């Protein structure tokens, strides 16, 4: 599907949904986050400050798709030393792999406003499929007269599946950094112009 989303929204099962066309991520109202375990118990949260993406909305889910990318150098956990380590070759190796990308391959409705979005996640040299649990949070007409669509999504991955295996064993058992990482996205999209 090409073109821009300039038409009025549609209604599906009593829910107002975005018009067909291309929608872009609103940079100031979108959050790409992650949660990982430290010392097997504490949750460390972080995000990527630089990203881009589009949603191509077709007639139905089967002909709609999403593309997104984040800049690995923009990782931010609030601790400079940790962020620099994440940027290093131990983790993202940002100089060699400046982006993490996702491109959806299918979407399947799982509820009235929810769906499973499957696609290819490329981290470093490895690309593997993952599935996000996505919730369509609504469509609203903003103060400028333009439409905004909101989505939230979560997926859990094992970072070692993408070759990110750096770790340190701890005396009490286990490792410094847990292998499981939860990906959390809060997304606001606007029609592409």
Buried (B, 14 or more C-beta within 10 A) or exposed (E): EEEBBEEEBBEEEEEBBBBBBBBBBBEEEBBBBBBBBEEEEEEBEBBBEBBBBBBBBEEEBEEBBBBBBBBBBBBBBEEEEBBEBBBEEEBBBBEEBBBBBBBBEBBEBEEEBEBBBBBEBBBBEEEEEBBBBBBBBEBEEEEEEEBBBBBBBBBEBEBEBBEBEBBEEEEEEBBEBBBEBBBBBBBBBBBBE
